[in-house]
Amino acid sequence: MTQKSEYLIDLIYQKFKNYKAKEIFLEKESLKKFIFSLLKEN
């Protein structure tokens, strides 16, 4: 994983964790796997 992608995942994770309107249950590893599944080329 590149440093840039790690940084973007951290940013997204922090945005979700700070979202107060609804409680979001999120694990960083799950988020990382989901993002990579979106980016994976078939």
ABEGO torsion letter per residue (X at the ends): XBAAAAAAAAAAAAAAAABAABBBBBBAAAAAAAAAAAABBX
